[in-house]
Amino acid sequence: MALFLHLKLTSLVPIVISVGVGLFSLMYVFLVLYLLKGWLSIEVFSPKRKVFKTKVSVLIAARNEERNIKGTIEALLAQNYPKKMMEIIIVDDNSTDNTTDIIRSYANQGVRLLRLNESEVLNSYKKKAITEAIAISKGELMVATDADCQMKSNWLSTIVSLYEEKKCYLISGPVLYYKEKSIFETLQTLEFLYLIGLGAASIGNNQASTCNGANLAYRKDIFKELKGFQGIDDLASGDDELFLHKVAAKYPDKIEFCKSFDAAVYTEAKDSLGSFIAQRKRWASKSTLYKRKSIVFLGVGVWVFNVLLLLSIVNALVYPEYWIAVTFCFTAKVLVELLFMIPMCSFSKRMELLIYLPILSFMHVFYLIYIGIAGNSGKYYWKGRLVR
């Protein structure tokens, strides 16, 4: 009897896996189509303003960025926004290279240097750096970017134009990878574009979930009203998404995505697998502090979908009759992602990236399973520090 039950249960396993991956595939298809609706609901923004009235503070937290900081400062100084209404504040976070001296060399061009010299060990030095910068800022609108970014001359004027026209409290802007030197970096560019599109789409659906701190603007008074990073300051990451969630909880209709190619910020993909994994573990670690459980459940659902996809592949290797189900689910995944990524690649003017989508879609199964576990299980090194 026991042997009969064991054999029966064993025979049910492949059926359960096959049915499960089918149901979750449908869920994933509807989710991506919902995201597509969100992206398409955002109008392409064309600035109309020529005269601005908003004082802007551009904020950068930098640590050991001597290779990149000069180019970022030059790009900011080249902005066509009125110089008298713009200030640049760069916080040097205990750099051990030549970053401080490079920043200081631009003092006569109005670049303000603030040095962060914390005696106590912190877990989120970046949040501390941004908080200190905001405390001495004179602007109405805080515009955050990173020390390894580039932007075109219309970047700031486009962001501020949207702010003044829409009267919004927080603006998420597009961040794009460029200058790829390998297929590995090209795959990152496509995957990152998917993430940026996901964040934009969630804003378009009035369900803001993700954004990127390399291109993020918010009102100073709103930052103070919501007590800044208080309550989310015990995690190394989250100066972008977790603060976005604070704003969304109180002012969900005051958040915009700046859907303009001129509003894009550019940065480079990671050149090694180790640095890529460290970055994505840092990003994934934020999910533990999401207040909106619907976002957490959605993330868990996508993770389970990928686990089931992997199990279905193993299942088909043992029971070849299940290859039809695996092929159907994977094809549905690729096709709906293609449907979503066509407008993303069109927006970023990188349509040639679509050829890599089937490869990325397959690799994503293994990658998401690993990051989902690794990103929420312990500490990791970032910028030479052990954080969590």
Secondary structure, DSSP 4 states (H G I P E B T S, - for coil): -HHHHHHHHHHHHHHHHHHHHHHHHHHHHHHHHHHHHHHHTSPPP----SS----EEEEEEESS-TTTHHHHHHHHHT--S-GGGEEEEEEEES-SSSHHHHHHTTGGGTEEEEEE--SS--S-HHHHHHHHHHHH---SEEEEEETT-EE-TTHHHHHHHHHHHH--SEEE--EEE----SHHHHHHHHHHHHHHHHHHHHHHTT------TTSEEEEHHHHHHTTTTTTSTTSSS-TTHHHHHHHHHH-GGGEEE---GGG-EEEPPPSSHHHHHHHHHHHHGGGGG-S-HHHHHHHHHHHHHHHHHHHHHHHHHHSGGGHHHHHHHHHHHHHHHHHHHHHHHHHHT-GGGGGGHHHHHHHHHHHHHHHHHHTTSS-EEETTEEE-
